[in-house]
Amino acid sequence: MYRFSIEEDEWILRFSPKVAIDADERQAILMSLLQIGEKLSKYSHGDAFLMFTNNIGAIVFDVETIPSFILTVSNIISDENWYIQDTVS
C-alpha cells in the first residue's frame, strides 16, 4: 500500500491480492499516477479507469472516494492478452 498527495487530496494506492507484481512495477505504477496528477480528482466513487504502460500492460484501477480517496489496482492485463476489434462497416 502506498500513500501519496495530489494537490490537497491524500490518496491511498493498494493492490488486489490477485495482482502479483514486484516492488519495481508497483513503484512504476505510483510514478505514472503522479504524472496524471489532478486528473484523478475528476473520477467519482465507483468509477474505474485504465492506464496503458509499455512495460506492465493495461492496468485496471477502481476508484473509491468515500470515506477516503483510494485507488485499487484490480487487474493487470499484459499486452499479449489485448484484442483489438476493428469495426469496419
Secondary structure, DSSP 4 states (H G I P E B T S, - for coil): -EEEEETTEEEEEEE-TT----HHHHHHHHHHHHHHGGGGGGPPTT-EEEEEETTTEEEEEEEE-SSSEEEEEEEEE-GGG--------
